[in-house]
Amino acid sequence: MDTLINYYKNFFLIIFLIFIPNKSFSSCDDSLGDGVDYSNCQFSDSQNLTGSFLPNSNLSFSGFIKVNFDKSIMMNAYLSFGNFSESSFVRANLYEANLEGANFEKSNFTSANLTRVNFSGSSLIETDFTNSNLFEANFTGANILNASFEGANLNNAIWIDGQKCKLGSIGICIKK
């Protein structure tokens, strides 16, 4: 009986590994890449990760303080509940990324693609969104105290109070 149970355990493990090809199982020491899981990892401050390729990755509950992610590709990534304070995402692509509940205080998203990004419940105090694309981004419940949205596309974004911004919302949310 134990042999049969072990056979099925191994069988299902093999099936799982074959049919989940885009999922990488990583430790905090592995190099950055597509689909890696760095959830709950704490990284040293002030790293230069310019141009990193991190689509579909999980950086939830991680610490990346004062890290340079300029020109990085982070589409569909999870950065939820992490600490990214004073980090730079200039010209980064975070299309449809989940940044819910994370700390981005004093971070820089100048000219970043933040289309459909979920910032709900995040701390965005003194964050710079100058000229960024925030089309359909979700800011529900976020703290945007002293954040800069100069020239940012806020069309159809969901503002901190849950109301949608009208088309023509450039630099400021014009409520519908």
C-alpha positions as CSV (number, residue, x, y, z in Angstrom):
1,M,0.0,0.0,0.0
2,D,2.8,2.4,0.9
3,T,4.5,1.7,-2.4
4,L,1.3,2.6,-4.3
5,I,0.9,5.8,-2.4
6,N,4.5,6.8,-3.1
7,Y,4.0,6.0,-6.8
8,Y,1.0,8.3,-7.0
9,K,2.8,11.1,-5.1
10,N,5.7,10.9,-7.5
11,F,3.3,10.7,-10.5
12,F,1.5,13.9,-9.5
13,L,4.7,15.7,-8.7
14,I,6.0,14.9,-12.2
15,I,2.6,16.0,-13.8
16,F,2.7,19.2,-11.8
17,L,6.2,20.1,-12.9
18,I,5.4,19.3,-16.6
19,F,2.3,21.3,-16.8
20,I,3.5,24.4,-14.9
21,P,6.4,25.4,-17.2
22,N,6.3,29.1,-16.7
23,K,6.7,28.9,-12.9
24,S,10.2,29.1,-11.5
25,F,10.9,28.0,-8.0
26,S,13.6,30.3,-6.6
27,S,15.4,31.1,-3.5
28,C,16.4,34.6,-2.4
29,D,19.9,33.9,-3.8
30,D,18.9,33.1,-7.3
31,S,19.4,35.6,-10.1
32,L,16.5,37.8,-11.3
33,G,14.4,36.5,-14.2
34,D,11.0,35.8,-15.7
35,G,8.4,34.2,-13.3
36,V,10.7,33.9,-10.3
37,D,9.3,33.8,-6.8
38,Y,11.1,36.2,-4.4
39,S,8.2,36.6,-2.0
40,N,9.3,37.3,1.6
41,C,12.9,38.0,0.5
42,Q,14.9,40.9,1.9
43,F,17.5,42.3,-0.5
44,S,20.4,44.7,0.3
45,D,19.6,48.4,-0.1
46,S,20.8,50.6,-3.0
47,Q,21.2,47.8,-5.6
48,N,21.4,48.8,-9.3
49,L,18.9,46.5,-11.1
50,T,18.5,48.8,-14.2
51,G,17.0,46.9,-17.1
52,S,16.0,43.8,-15.2
53,F,13.7,41.4,-16.8
54,L,11.0,40.4,-14.2
55,P,7.7,39.8,-15.9
56,N,5.3,37.4,-14.1
57,S,7.5,37.5,-11.0
58,N,6.4,37.5,-7.4
59,L,8.2,40.1,-5.2
60,S,5.4,40.3,-2.7
61,F,6.3,41.0,0.9
62,S,9.9,41.7,-0.3
63,G,12.3,44.5,0.6
64,F,14.0,46.5,-2.2
65,I,14.8,49.8,-0.5
66,K,16.5,52.5,-2.7
67,V,16.8,50.0,-5.6
68,N,17.2,51.2,-9.2
69,F,14.7,49.4,-11.4
70,D,14.9,52.0,-14.2
71,K,14.0,50.6,-17.7
72,S,13.0,47.3,-16.2
73,I,10.3,45.0,-17.6
74,M,8.0,43.9,-14.8
75,M,4.7,43.3,-16.6
76,N,2.2,41.2,-14.6
77,A,4.5,41.1,-11.6
78,Y,3.4,41.0,-8.0
79,L,5.0,43.6,-5.7
80,S,2.2,43.7,-3.3
81,F,2.9,44.4,0.4
82,G,6.6,44.9,-0.3
83,N,8.8,47.8,0.7
84,F,10.2,49.7,-2.3
85,S,10.7,53.1,-0.6
86,E,13.0,55.5,-2.3
87,S,13.3,53.2,-5.3
88,S,13.5,54.3,-9.0
89,F,11.3,52.9,-11.8
90,V,12.0,55.5,-14.4
91,R,10.8,54.3,-17.8
92,A,10.0,50.9,-16.3
93,N,7.2,48.8,-17.8
94,L,4.9,47.5,-15.0
95,Y,1.8,46.9,-17.2
96,E,-1.0,45.2,-15.2
97,A,1.3,44.6,-12.2
98,N,-0.1,44.3,-8.7
99,L,1.4,46.7,-6.2
100,E,-1.4,46.6,-3.7
101,G,-0.6,47.6,-0.1
102,A,3.1,48.2,-0.9
103,N,5.3,51.0,0.3
104,F,6.6,53.3,-2.5
105,E,7.2,56.4,-0.4
106,K,9.6,58.8,-2.2
107,S,9.9,56.4,-5.2
108,N,10.2,57.7,-8.8
109,F,8.0,56.4,-11.6
110,T,8.8,59.1,-14.1
111,S,7.7,58.1,-17.6
112,A,6.8,54.6,-16.5
113,N,4.1,52.4,-18.1
114,L,1.7,51.8,-15.2
115,T,-1.3,50.9,-17.3
116,R,-3.9,49.0,-15.2
117,V,-1.5,48.8,-12.2
118,N,-3.2,48.1,-8.9
119,F,-1.9,50.6,-6.3
120,S,-4.9,50.1,-3.9
121,G,-4.0,50.6,-0.3
122,S,-0.4,51.5,-1.1
123,S,1.7,54.3,0.5
124,L,2.7,56.7,-2.3
125,I,3.8,59.6,-0.2
126,E,6.0,62.0,-2.1
127,T,6.1,59.6,-5.1
128,D,6.9,61.0,-8.5
129,F,4.6,60.0,-11.4
130,T,5.6,62.8,-13.8
131,N,4.7,61.9,-17.4
132,S,3.8,58.3,-16.5
133,N,1.0,56.3,-18.1
134,L,-1.5,55.5,-15.4
135,F,-4.4,54.6,-17.7
136,E,-7.0,52.5,-15.7
137,A,-4.6,52.3,-12.7
138,N,-6.4,51.7,-9.4
139,F,-5.5,54.1,-6.5
140,T,-8.4,53.1,-4.2
141,G,-7.4,53.8,-0.6
142,A,-3.8,54.7,-1.5
143,N,-2.0,57.5,0.4
144,I,-0.9,60.0,-2.3
145,L,0.2,62.8,0.1
146,N,2.5,65.2,-1.8
147,A,2.7,62.8,-4.8
148,S,3.5,64.5,-8.2
149,F,1.3,63.6,-11.2
150,E,2.5,66.4,-13.5
151,G,1.8,65.4,-17.1
152,A,0.7,61.9,-16.1
153,N,-2.1,60.1,-18.0
154,L,-4.9,59.4,-15.4
155,N,-7.6,58.6,-18.0
156,N,-10.1,56.1,-16.5
157,A,-7.9,55.6,-13.4
158,I,-9.8,54.8,-10.2
159,W,-9.0,57.5,-7.7
160,I,-8.3,57.1,-4.0
161,D,-12.0,57.6,-3.2
162,G,-13.1,54.9,-5.7
163,Q,-14.3,57.3,-8.3
164,K,-13.2,57.1,-11.9
165,C,-11.2,59.8,-13.6
166,K,-12.7,61.2,-16.9
167,L,-10.9,61.1,-20.2
168,G,-8.7,64.2,-20.4
169,S,-7.4,63.6,-16.9
170,I,-3.7,64.6,-17.6
171,G,-1.8,65.6,-14.4
172,I,-5.0,65.7,-12.3
173,C,-8.0,63.4,-11.9
174,I,-11.1,65.0,-13.3
175,K,-13.9,63.0,-11.7
176,K,-16.8,61.7,-13.7
